Amino acid sequence: MARKKIVAGNWKMNKTSIEAKQLVSELIPLVEGADVDVVVCTPFTALCTAAEALAGTPIAVGAQNLHFEEKGAFTGEISADMLLALGVKYVIIGHSERRQYFAETDETVNKKIKTALAKGLVPIVCCGESLEQRELGVTSELVRSQIKIAFSGVTAEQMRGIVIAYEPIWAIGTGKTATAEQANEVCAVIRSVIGELYGAAVADVIRIQYGGSMNAANAAELMAQPDIDGGLIGGASLKAEDFSKIVRYKG
Ligand code: PEP
């Protein structure tokens, strides 16, 4: 089955709301007519402006995190309902920077996924190994375990709409991209775990992105791999032209 590719920009802690408006305005004409799903995941403070500027366009807006509780005394946190009220459709969950700097674990990732799904947000769930783990030869084991814990309690029906991003930590923001074969190998492992847990039909429709220094020069080769269904793009999503070249990776 042909899966529609999905390219999402993770802006991280970059761009004020004014800068976000400028960036998405530049992006709209550059990606017009593209045959992939396009998402921009802006900081919380730019979601409103970005959603307003992108209303009526095919570009969707995503957040970079959410809290798993519905509401209450969680100072500094943002709920699913708050995101939905702004027109947000996607939410990145479990990015390695959140695991590394903000104590996110597979268990909190699981809670966040369940909340996002219950509320109707589409999770982009990140997983991936460190350089040390790769060198120890435990990449497949680690990713399998991340996936199993992350999706514990998620139904097969819910799984169909989820996006998974395989992001080797050693390739994020480093300029070191996994080779297309390395990236595809782990994406295939992820698809096979999903198959074991949910059956072949779900494994066949779920979209798995690669993320880690993807750019205009390497996008086509990565996207041509059979188990890679798009990209989660950090640095190269901060310039409309660079990002649009990845969206238009076919040239
Ligand atoms: C990311 O942060 O998800 C990412 C892939 O970053 P970069 O493209 O800059 O490596």
Residues whose N, C-alpha, C, O or C-beta is under 5 A from the ligand:
A	BS01	PEP	N10 A171 I172 G173 T174 G211 G212 S213 M214 L232 I233 G234 G235 A236
